[in-house]
Amino acid sequence: MKNYSPLLWHAVPGYEDYYQINLLGTIRRISKSTTIGEADTGKKKYLKGRINQGYVEYRLCVNGVQKVYGQHRLLALTFIPQPPNK
């Protein structure tokens, strides 16, 4: 596993142009001035999660299509390498 810094932001797979997540599980919407891998230096638009049966969920929206993901699932998709064809 790679050595990730908890304060660096990484693109959420499938939502690379819209959302970023850090190792602490914080999710933010990407603005035009934000770049991948930069540390959090200013005020950004962070998403508020909701708790559903003990799990934090986030609603991600692209082009009017919304999908709900668990915070743990977004962290796994972003930071754990996925084997091919799985």
Contacts in CASP RR format, 6 or more apart in sequence:
PFRMAT RR
TARGET T0000
AUTHOR 0000-0000-0000
METHOD contacts of the structure
MODEL  1
MKNYSPLLWHAVPGYEDYYQINLLGTIRRISKSTTIGEADTGKKKYLKGR
INQGYVEYRLCVNGVQKVYGQHRLLALTFIPQPPNK
1 79 0 8 1.000
1 80 0 8 1.000
1 81 0 8 1.000
2 79 0 8 1.000
4 10 0 8 1.000
4 23 0 8 1.000
4 79 0 8 1.000
5 23 0 8 1.000
6 22 0 8 1.000
6 23 0 8 1.000
6 24 0 8 1.000
7 22 0 8 1.000
7 23 0 8 1.000
7 24 0 8 1.000
7 39 0 8 1.000
7 40 0 8 1.000
8 22 0 8 1.000
8 23 0 8 1.000
8 37 0 8 1.000
8 38 0 8 1.000
8 39 0 8 1.000
9 20 0 8 1.000
9 21 0 8 1.000
9 22 0 8 1.000
9 28 0 8 1.000
9 34 0 8 1.000
9 36 0 8 1.000
9 37 0 8 1.000
9 38 0 8 1.000
9 39 0 8 1.000
9 40 0 8 1.000
10 20 0 8 1.000
10 21 0 8 1.000
10 22 0 8 1.000
10 36 0 8 1.000
10 37 0 8 1.000
10 78 0 8 1.000
10 79 0 8 1.000
11 17 0 8 1.000
11 19 0 8 1.000
11 20 0 8 1.000
11 36 0 8 1.000
11 78 0 8 1.000
12 18 0 8 1.000
12 19 0 8 1.000
12 20 0 8 1.000
12 21 0 8 1.000
12 27 0 8 1.000
12 60 0 8 1.000
12 74 0 8 1.000
12 77 0 8 1.000
12 78 0 8 1.000
13 77 0 8 1.000
13 78 0 8 1.000
15 60 0 8 1.000
15 62 0 8 1.000
17 30 0 8 1.000
18 29 0 8 1.000
18 30 0 8 1.000
18 60 0 8 1.000
18 62 0 8 1.000
19 27 0 8 1.000
19 28 0 8 1.000
19 29 0 8 1.000
19 30 0 8 1.000
19 47 0 8 1.000
19 60 0 8 1.000
20 27 0 8 1.000
20 28 0 8 1.000
20 30 0 8 1.000
20 34 0 8 1.000
20 36 0 8 1.000
21 27 0 8 1.000
21 28 0 8 1.000
21 74 0 8 1.000
21 75 0 8 1.000
21 78 0 8 1.000
22 40 0 8 1.000
23 75 0 8 1.000
23 79 0 8 1.000
25 71 0 8 1.000
25 74 0 8 1.000
25 75 0 8 1.000
26 46 0 8 1.000
27 46 0 8 1.000
27 47 0 8 1.000
27 58 0 8 1.000
27 71 0 8 1.000
27 74 0 8 1.000
28 34 0 8 1.000
28 44 0 8 1.000
28 45 0 8 1.000
28 46 0 8 1.000
28 47 0 8 1.000
29 44 0 8 1.000
29 45 0 8 1.000
29 46 0 8 1.000
29 47 0 8 1.000
31 44 0 8 1.000
31 45 0 8 1.000
34 44 0 8 1.000
47 58 0 8 1.000
47 59 0 8 1.000
49 56 0 8 1.000
49 57 0 8 1.000
49 58 0 8 1.000
49 59 0 8 1.000
49 71 0 8 1.000
50 56 0 8 1.000
50 57 0 8 1.000
51 57 0 8 1.000
55 70 0 8 1.000
55 71 0 8 1.000
55 72 0 8 1.000
56 70 0 8 1.000
56 71 0 8 1.000
56 72 0 8 1.000
57 68 0 8 1.000
57 69 0 8 1.000
57 70 0 8 1.000
57 71 0 8 1.000
58 68 0 8 1.000
58 69 0 8 1.000
58 70 0 8 1.000
58 71 0 8 1.000
58 74 0 8 1.000
59 66 0 8 1.000
59 67 0 8 1.000
59 68 0 8 1.000
60 66 0 8 1.000
60 67 0 8 1.000
60 68 0 8 1.000
60 69 0 8 1.000
61 67 0 8 1.000
END
